[in-house]
Amino acid sequence: MQILLTNDDGIHAPGLRSLQAALTQLGDVEVVAPLSEQSGVGLSITYLHPLMIHQEFEGEKHWGWAVAGSPADCVKLGILEFCPQKPDLIVSGINSGSNVGINVLYSGTVAGAIEGAFAGIPSIAISAASSFSNDVKPDYDRWAEQSIPIIRQLLQQQETSADRLWNINFPETRPEWPRGVKWTSLGVKRHFDVMEKRIDPRGRPYFWSGLDPIINHQLEAGTDIQELSEGYVTVTPLKYDLTDHDQLDLSLNEQGREFDLPPG
């Protein structure tokens, strides 16, 4: 199996390195990842300047490609240029911090997987919630190892089609967690958005965006937000088709395929 691995934390991120090592259990892994952190860039791609690349080595052995661009750029290059054959699987992660709820739409990690699904390749985004305690270090090696049986199960599903897309989140590191794995939907209802205003030493205002999805979202039963907060690994199948098909069907039934422009 040919696997393309990317992320949005950058090619030197520990989550990427742990996942690369674990994925070798499934096949040959080609790493194509951003040169620097690209958190929150979503599905952005580079149009206005060239994409510079740098080959990374482990000793004298090729390890991967660093790209001065977004995760979507990396996946495009990985498929078209750097993988010896078309990938059978694209994995993005392990992201430092969860990607759940509405945050999925902003996530560079999930965007890397979406770009893979665009190309008709089964794609998986993997993230892990940050701990609120500075005494608890992220256990990327453990998350990476626990990802492998989940990935195997997803790829073996009978209904799997070429463009299937999944989002996996691991709960923060605690001795008794994770408690298990659950299928979930996206938690899309927010309590509020947060912009924290601060003042710099020269008296000028600046702002920090609030990024904690657990606090910002409502804890609805069965959603990734709820189950992740209770210590479960969440697996959410995603679609990138944003068409509201219910509304489209209603409009087609009421008005047909076309409707008249208003006068004026």
N, C-alpha and C positions, 0 to 999 in steps of 0.2 A: 504494500500500500504506500502510495506517495502522499505525504502530509505536508501542507504548507502552514507554518506557524508564524503568527504576527502578534502584536499587542499595541497598546497606546501609551504605555509607560516608558518606552524606549528599549533599545536592544540590550542595554546593560542592566535591565530590571531583574531582580532576583526571581520574580514569579515566572518570567519567560524562561530563564535558565532551568528552573525546576521542572517546568512543563516539557521543555525540550527533552530532558533526560527521560522522563516518564513515557513520552510518546514514542520513543524508540522501541517500546514493547509492541507497538502496533504496526510500525513500518519505518520507512526512510523519511527523515524530517529535514525540510529545508526552512531555515529561518530567514524571513525578510521582515524587518521591523524598523520603526522610526529611529532616527539618530538621536532624537531628543523627545521628551515627554509631549504627548499630543492629547492629553485628557480633555474631554469636552468638545472636541472638534467635530463630532458626529461624522456625517458622510462627506465631508469636504474633500475635494481633490484639487490638485495643483495644476492651474492653467497658465499662470502669468510668468513663470520662470522655470528653468530646467530643473529636473529632479536629479540631484547629485547623489551618487551612491559610493559606498565604501565597503570593501570586503573585510570581514572579521575573521580572525584566526584563533584557534586554540592551540598554542604552540606553533607547529608548522602545518596543522590541519585546518582546512576550511571549516568555519563554524556557521557563518551566515552573512547576510547583507544588511548594512545599515543604510537607510534611505532618508534623505533630508526632505521628508514629506509626511503625509497623513497615513493612518492605517489603511484607508481605501487605496491610496497610491501604492502602498506596499503590496497589497493583495493583487492589484493589477499587474505590477511588475513581476511578482512571484509567479503568477499564472503564465504571463506572456514571455518572460525572459529567463527567470532563474531556476525554475523547477525543470528537471530533466524530462519530465512528461507532465501531462495535465494532472493536477492533484486529484486524488480520490476523496480527500477530506481537508477542510480548512479549519484551523483552531486559532482563536484569538484570546490571549490571556497569559498567565493569570493576572487579572487586574488587581491592583492594590486599592481596595474599596469596592463595595457592592455596586451593581448596576441593576436596579430594580425600579418598578413603577415607571413614572414619566421619564425618569433619568435615562432609561434605555434609549430614548430618542436623541439625547445629547451625547451619548457615550461613543468615544472612539473605539473602545473595545468591541462593542456590539456592531459598530459600523464595519469593522474589519470582517466580521462574520457575514453581515448583510452583503458586502461586496462579493464574497465567495458564493453566496446563494444566487446573486445576480448572474454569476457565470455558470449556474447549473450544477454547483458542487455542494454536497452536504457540508454544513458549516455550523460551528459551535463556538459561542462566546463563554468564557469562564472568568468569574470574578470572585473575590472573597471580601467579606465585610471587615472593616478595620476595627480593631479593639479600642475601647475607650480607656484602657489601662496601659500606661507606658511600660509596665512591668511585663506585659505579655507580648512576646514577639510573634509576628506572623509566621505560620508554619507552612511555607510554600511547598516544601517537599511532601508533606502529608496530604495537602490538598491535591497536588499533582497526582500522587499515587491513587487517591480516592476517585479522581476523575476518570481513570482508565476503565474500570468496570461500567461506569455510567455511559461513557462514550461507546463502548462495545454494545451495550444494550440498545442505545439509540440507533446505532447503525444496523442492528439486526431486526428492527421493527418491520413487520411485513408491509406496512403502508409507506415505508420510506421511499420518497421520490428524490430525484437528483438535486432539487433545489430546497430540500428541507433545511430548516434553520431553528436552532435551539439556543436558549440563554440559561446558563447554569450559574448559581450563586451559592457559595459556601458561607456558613455563619462564622462569626468571629471565633477566635481560638479560645476554647474553654475545655477543661478536663472532660466534661460529660457531653460535649458537643463534637460532631453533629449527632442529633438524635435519630436521624434517618434521612431518607430522600422522598420528596413529595412533588407530584405534578401540581403546577400552580398556574393561575392567570396573572396578568399584570395588574398591579394595584394602581389604578389611574386617578383616584380621587385624592386631591391634596387638601390639607388643612389650610396651608398658607405658603407663601414664598417669603424668603428672608433675604434682605440686603442690610448688612450691618455697616453703619456709618461710623467712620473713625476720622481722627484729625492727625495730620502729619506734623512733624516738629516745626514746620513753618506756618502752621495754622490753616492748611488747605485740607478740604474734605476729600476722603476717598472711601471706597466701598469694597466689602468682601461679600461675595455671594454665598448664601447658606447652601451647603451641599449634602446635608444628612437626609437621605430619603426616608429613614425610619421616623424621624421627627416630623418631617414636612407632610407625610401622607397619612391618610386614614387607614387604620388597621382593619381591613375588611377580611372576613373569613375566606380562606381558599386562595388568597392572593400571595404573590411572592413577598410582599412587604410583611404580611402577618406571619407566614411560616418561617421566613428567615429570622424574624425577631424572636421566634420561639425555639430556635436552634436547629432547624431543618435545612438540609440542602434543597434548594428549589430548582426545578427544571421547568422552563416555560417554552413551549413551541411558539414561534413567532412567524408572522407574515409581513412582507414589506409592501404588499398591495394596500394602499391607503384608501382605496375606493370604498365609499359607504354603499355596499351592494343592496342593503334593505331600502335605502332611500332611492337608489337608482331604479330598482325594480318597481317601486311605487310610482316614480315619475314616468317610467315607460308604460305602465299600465294605464295611467291617467292621461298622459299627453302623447304617447308614442315616441318614436326616436327623435323627432324634430319638433320645435315649437317656434312660433313667430316672434320676431324681434318687436319690442314695443315701438310705437310711432315716435318720431322726433329724432 
